[in-house]
Structures are given as C-alpha cells and as structure tokens.
C-alpha cells in the first residue's frame, strides 16, 4: 500500500459491524418437566388417591359353598402444595426507544428469556433439590415436595442415609456417598418390579451418566466403526430383565441421585399455567411478570425408585 492510499485506519464514520443475532450457550432443556404428563390442580393443596391390589394368595373354593366376604381396603389420599414461581423484567422507556441489534422490542426479548429461565427453575424444584412440601404462610412461600421426598418403598441409600415417609411431608436423609454400580441399579429395578411398577426411565447427571456408559448390561456397547471412523461409547437404553429403560441425562437433577421411575406415575399439576402479565407502571419504565403455579403429582411412588448418595466426581 502506498502512502497516498486511504485506508480504514485513517477513515472516520465507518459503521460498526454488529451481528443481528444473539447467541446464548446456556442450556434450556428440561427433560423431567417436558416428559411428565400434565394435570390440573384446583386448590393450593392438590390431592389425589392411590390404591393397591390385595396380595396374591392360594384361591380355591369348595363346590356349592356359600360365598365369603372380606372387607375392602380403602384408598390412600395424598397431596402436595402448589408452588408459585415467577420472573420479572423492567425496561426503561429510553431503552425501548433505542435501535438495538438482535431484537425488535427489548421487553419481548426479555420475556422470552424469563420464560426459559422459569422453566429451568421449575425443573430444579421438581428434581434438583431434596425438598419436603411446605404449607407456607402470609410471609413464607409454599413449597412443593420434590421427587426425592416421595420415593420411599424402592431405593438404595449410602451409610447413615434414610428414605422419607413417601408422602412428600419430609425430605430424604442424605448418607455417605458411593459410586454408582450396575449392581445398585439392578437391585433398585428389581425392587420396583416386585412392587408392581414398570420402570422405563433412568435420569442422572453427567458424571453418573458416564458411569452407566460402562455397565455391561447397556444396550449400546462400545463399538469402533472403522468404515465410518466413529466411536460409539454412550448408552441410550438399559436393557433390564423386565424391559428397556431410557437413560436421560439431566443438567438440573440432583447430581447425587439416580432416579429410576415410571414416567406416567409422575405428573405436573398446574393451578395456573405459565402466563405473562403487565405490571402497572410507576414511572418511565415498562414492567412485566411471567408467573406459574404448579405442583408435583406422585401418582404412586411404588412404581419408581432412587439410587441415592452417589459420588459426583
């Protein structure tokens, strides 16, 4: 380049090159919430009933004998409190009036973000914490009992660990952590099947998903495909003696827990579906709130189980 050339280093008034796309790497998947059946709650304490068949017995009757009767057992009534979760955004009038890259209206963009964030918070409340239900008060929010507070009949805990009552009223007692093994998994699957369940899902965090990849009973074994130059080392399905269980990695599940459950025996019940509401302005700003009121419905905890107190690193 000669000294007489005009270049970008000397020129003024060159417009910025700012892409009109906003990139977000944060995860937005919420597998438990997405897979769970949806139900309708009608009160802040949402209740349902569970039942079970009589135990199997020898059953022979004498020809011509009168019928005999035994009392029927009643159903069990259980419930969970609805939890209100919300996100808000407040955008100044000046900001909304400016020319922005990547979005038309700032408030619309922020509401989209808040909606995704709220779903992630819901996933956390459902499977990411070991919470008992709480009735709340005028100064304390209601809390739903998470999945961990319902799983009592089938499970494996580390030393000093203890299962909850199984009705959402108390949290699990965490115990000594230990590695996830195939024997632990098979034992809990056996328990669930013996209790009458048909488990179809294993939900774990990243570390214990890798542990399952090394199990001998996995459906997809390590395979070196020379032609395609591809190495398969992940397990998507665990083939048990009682059927296939899909292995679902979940970023928000409590990392020390492996949930082994029957999908249709948990539901998310909504008292108020997720909704965006405008909030009265008190100045030169627009305010909105995105809100949902929901709870976990454990339709019968005997159909599921947990391998608790697992190592996470």
Secondary structure, DSSP 4 states (H G I P E B T S, - for coil): --TT---TTT---PPP---S-----S----HHHHHSEEEE--SSEEEEEE--PPPP------TTPPP---PPPPPEEEEEE-EEEEEEEEEEHHHHHS--SS-S-HHHHHHHHHHHHHHHHHHHHHHSS----B---SSS--BPPPGGGT--SSEE--TT-B---SSSSS--B----B---HHHHHHHHHHHHHTT----EEEE-HHHHHHHHT-TTBSS--EEETTTTEEE----EEEETTEEEEEEE-SSS-TT-EEEE-GGGEEEEEEEEEEEEEE---SSEEEEEEEEEEEEEES-GGG-EEE-SB---
